[in-house]
Amino acid sequence: MFKKLKTETLNWIMIVGVILLIFEIIFQFGGAIIPAIFSAIFAYIGWKNFRHLWGKVLFWIFLVFFVFFILNLWAIRFLIVVVIVLWLKDYYESKQSKSLKPTLPNNVINNEKLIKMKPLFQNQFFDDVQTEDMAYQWRDVNIHGAFGNRVIDLSNTVLPNDTAVISIRHLVGNIEIYVPYEVEVSIHHSSVFGRAYIFDEKDVNLVNKSLFFQTEHYDTTYPRVKIVTSIFSGDIEVKRI
């Protein structure tokens, strides 16, 4: 459904949603946003203690509250209406059109094969993510999340004689990356609130800032790892192991 939309159309949908969110913050003093945030925090606390009975109760109660408050946001209601309209439009067009099979010129042979690889991590919104304590096969990392910590230990894998990539986009939580001494490193980190501890460098007042470091021989030596991270609130620590 959304794949058929032009990028400009999706951008306008997002812009209208953001405008509605801003109006709700200004004219309704936050509306349901603040209760939704507090509900999400308490639901996360319940999730982290889900093995206890009080954790289960806390999680399910505040999850219901969170869904209720989210559905009361103007922006969310607007997106729900958009999804319904697009689904009806897509359904109508599918009934009107016939399935078409693409044809290639006679002199073009489409024999390219793609291999679907299993990623090292799956995206997790409300849980911690970390590498295994035992040896594992390396895959480039490209993940996002909402709450929890992200821990990547490169000492338990064999990096390729090339550039390994770690890309993490996160909302609230800490990021820890452990790098062997023989590996060159490039780190590009941005944060709204937080702290950064990168080898011997540290920034304890990382407010709406970006940091960029790389080791001396990064441009000429392999193996090397390129780390690109962004976080709303949390600390990042990159250290040797």
C-alpha positions in Angstrom: 0.0 0.0 0.0 2.6 2.6 1.1 5.1 1.2 -1.5 3.0 2.7 -4.3 3.1 6.2 -2.9 5.6 8.7 -4.0 8.1 9.9 -1.5 6.7 13.5 -1.7 3.3 12.2 -0.7 4.7 10.3 2.3 6.6 13.4 3.3 3.5 15.5 3.2 1.6 13.0 5.3 4.4 13.1 7.9 4.5 16.9 7.8 0.7 17.2 8.4 1.1 14.7 11.3 3.9 16.7 12.9 1.9 20.0 12.5 -1.1 18.4 14.3 1.2 17.2 17.0 2.6 20.7 17.5 -0.8 22.2 17.6 -1.9 19.7 20.2 1.2 20.6 22.3 0.6 24.3 22.0 -3.2 24.6 22.3 -3.9 21.7 24.5 -0.8 21.9 26.7 0.5 18.6 25.5 -2.9 16.8 25.3 -2.4 13.1 25.6 1.3 13.2 24.9 2.5 13.6 28.5 0.3 10.8 29.9 1.3 8.6 26.9 5.0 9.1 27.8 4.5 8.3 31.5 2.4 5.2 30.5 5.2 4.1 28.2 7.8 4.5 31.0 5.8 2.5 33.5 5.0 -0.2 30.9 8.8 -0.5 30.2 9.5 -0.8 33.9 6.8 -3.6 34.1 8.4 -5.3 31.0 11.8 -5.3 32.6 10.3 -6.9 35.7 7.9 -9.2 33.8 9.0 -12.3 35.7 7.3 -10.9 38.8 3.6 -10.7 39.3 3.7 -6.9 40.0 5.7 -6.5 36.8 3.1 -8.3 34.7 0.3 -6.2 36.2 2.2 -2.9 35.8 3.0 -3.8 32.2 -0.5 -4.7 31.0 -2.3 -1.9 32.9 0.0 0.9 31.5 0.2 -0.7 28.1 -3.6 -0.3 27.9 -3.3 3.3 29.1 -0.5 4.0 26.5 -2.7 2.7 23.6 -5.6 4.7 24.9 -3.7 8.0 25.1 -1.9 7.4 21.8 -5.2 6.9 20.0 -6.4 10.2 21.4 -3.7 12.2 19.7 -4.8 14.2 16.7 -1.8 13.1 14.7 -2.5 9.4 15.3 -6.2 9.8 14.3 -5.1 11.6 11.2 -2.7 8.7 10.3 -5.4 6.1 11.0 -7.8 8.0 8.6 -5.0 8.1 6.0 -4.3 4.4 6.3 -8.0 3.6 5.8 -8.3 5.8 2.8 -5.2 4.4 1.2 -6.3 0.8 1.9 -9.7 1.5 0.3 -8.0 3.1 -2.7 -5.6 0.2 -3.1 -8.4 -2.3 -2.8 -10.5 -0.5 -5.5 -7.5 -0.3 -7.9 -6.7 -4.0 -7.4 -10.2 -4.9 -8.5 -10.0 -2.7 -11.5 -6.6 -3.7 -12.8 -5.3 -7.0 -14.1 -2.0 -8.5 -12.9 0.7 -7.7 -15.4 3.9 -9.8 -15.9 6.9 -7.7 -16.8 8.6 -8.5 -20.1 12.3 -8.1 -20.9 13.8 -7.5 -24.3 14.9 -10.6 -26.2 18.6 -9.9 -25.7 18.3 -9.4 -21.9 18.6 -12.4 -19.6 17.7 -11.9 -16.0 19.8 -14.5 -14.2 20.9 -12.4 -11.2 20.4 -14.2 -7.9 20.0 -12.6 -4.5 20.9 -14.4 -1.3 18.7 -13.5 1.7 21.0 -13.2 4.8 19.9 -13.5 8.4 20.7 -10.2 10.2 22.8 -10.3 13.3 20.0 -8.5 15.3 16.3 -7.9 14.9 14.8 -4.5 15.9 13.6 -4.5 19.5 11.4 -1.6 20.8 11.2 -2.5 24.5 14.2 -4.8 25.3 17.9 -5.0 25.5 20.0 -6.2 22.5 23.4 -7.7 22.9 25.8 -10.0 21.1 26.3 -13.6 22.2 28.8 -14.5 24.9 30.2 -17.2 22.6 31.7 -17.0 19.1 29.3 -15.8 16.4 29.5 -15.0 12.7 29.7 -11.3 11.9 27.0 -9.5 10.0 26.9 -5.7 9.5 24.5 -4.1 12.0 21.6 -1.8 11.1 19.0 -1.5 13.8 16.7 0.9 15.6 14.8 0.8 18.9 12.9 2.7 21.5 13.9 1.6 25.1 16.7 -0.6 26.4 20.5 -1.0 26.1 22.5 -2.0 23.0 25.7 -4.0 23.7 28.0 -5.2 20.9 31.2 -7.1 21.7 33.4 -7.6 18.6 35.9 -9.8 20.5 33.8 -12.9 19.9 33.7 -12.7 16.1 36.1 -12.5 13.2 35.7 -9.2 11.3 36.2 -9.2 7.5 39.4 -7.8 6.0 37.3 -4.8 5.0 35.0 -2.2 6.6 32.5 -3.6 9.1 29.5 -1.3 9.7 27.5 -0.7 12.9 24.5 1.6 12.5 22.2 2.2 15.6 19.3 4.6 15.9 17.8 4.6 19.4 15.4 6.6 21.6 16.2 6.0 25.2 19.0 3.8 26.6 22.8 3.2 26.5 25.0 1.9 23.7 28.2 -0.1 24.5 30.6 -1.3 21.9 33.7 -3.3 22.7 36.4 -3.3 20.0 39.6 -5.4 19.8 42.9 -3.5 19.9 44.0 -4.5 16.4 40.8 -3.1 14.8 40.8 0.5 13.5 37.6 2.5 14.4 35.6 5.4 13.0 32.8 6.8 15.3 30.1 9.3 14.3 27.7 9.8 17.1 24.8 12.3 17.6 22.7 12.8 20.7 20.0 15.1 22.1 20.8 14.3 25.8 23.6 12.1 27.1 27.3 11.4 27.5 30.0 9.9 25.4 33.0 7.8 26.5 35.1 7.0 23.5 38.4 5.4 24.4 40.3 8.1 26.3 37.9 10.9 25.1 34.8 11.8 27.0 32.0 14.4 26.7 29.7 14.6 29.8 27.6 17.3 28.4 26.4 16.0 25.0 23.3 18.1 24.5 22.1 18.3 20.8 25.6 17.6 19.6 27.5 15.3 17.1 30.9 13.8 17.6 33.2 12.3 15.0 36.4 10.4 15.8 38.6 7.9 14.0 41.8 6.2 14.8 45.1 7.2 13.3 45.3 4.5 10.6 41.7 4.0 9.9 41.9 5.2 6.2 44.7 2.7 5.4 44.4 -0.3 7.6 42.1 -3.3 7.8 40.1 -4.7 9.5 38.2 -1.6 10.5 34.8 -0.8 11.9 32.6 2.2 11.0 30.2 3.1 13.9 27.3 5.4 13.2 24.9 6.0 16.1 22.2 8.4 17.0 20.2 8.6 20.3 17.7 10.8 21.9 18.7 10.3 25.5 21.4 8.0 26.7 25.2 7.4 26.9 27.6 5.8 24.4 30.7 3.9 25.4 33.3 2.6 23.0 36.3 0.9 24.5 39.0 -1.6 23.7 38.9 -5.2 24.9 
